[in-house]
Amino acid sequence: MSLFPRGSSAERAVVPAQRTPEGPAPLPPRNRVVEEAPRVLTSTREELWTRAESLAWRLSANLGMPVRLAVTDNRSTMVSFRRGSQVLQLRLHHMFLDAPESVVRAVADYAGRGHRAAGNLLDEYIRGQQPLIRQLRRESDAELNPLGRCFDLRALYNGVNEAYFQNGIQARIGWGRMPPRRRRKSIRLGVYDHQTREIRIHPALDKPEVPAFFVEFIVFHEMLHQLFPSSGRTGRRVHHPRAFRERERTYPHYGAALRWERENLGTLLRG
């Protein structure tokens, strides 16, 4: 669950869009592009940077603005972005490094210009690249530990599963890693991985001042993702379709949970 649109805190390359009267701008000087999947990509680090820089330059030239690009090995989110007035912050799965020009234009249209219809082409391309999506958890991925200092997530999960899903949800649950302390504008309180059926809850909620009904609400929210997967049929990726939102509102403490979240956002952001 995200309180605000996500951005990336990782290092990115900035490739400024430059044009000269003599013709297209030359390929910009090499900048480091974050690479988060060295074990699954067959390319060397140097080759990866070169391909990522080339993609960033193509996107920058198409949009006429700088693009900060991070390359990921995500299992669920293939494209995420944050548009600014001066720069586009973009995270792409490594499948896009060798994407054809039509797909690169679709990324620019979808992420840079907000053209929802371009999402149809991106969904089609992603479906065709499924073998490149990592299916298994890496050894470096944190093991799921449901027992926190204040809350036992397994107990909360079992109670929610019995009360609201007739024990029909099959997933593992645990606390996520505590991220580095820094000033931030958004926080993901929970995440559900469809491929591994894992739920991770942000450790900022494992505190005595956080009410149990709110942690239970976040667990309930993430469990709903198993019943209502993301959809791209409308031309954009919809993570919470209408049926999801309608079912979410049936949680008995729905209103109270939203109020507590709104009133305590500052505390949550500080972790």
Protein Blocks (a to p, Z undefined) as FASTA:
>chain_A
ZZbdcddfbdcddddddddfkbccddddddddddfblmlpmbdfklmmmmmmmmmmmmmm
mnopacdddddfbfkbmbdcdddfkbccddddfklmmgcfklmmmmmmmmmnopaklmmm
mmmmmmmmmmmpcfbdcfklccddfbdfkbcfklmmmmmmmmmnoopaccdddddddddd
dddfbdcfbdcdfklopacddfklmcfklcfklmmmmmmmmmmmmmmccdfklopacfbg
fklmmmmmmpmklmmmmmmmmmmmmmmmnZZ
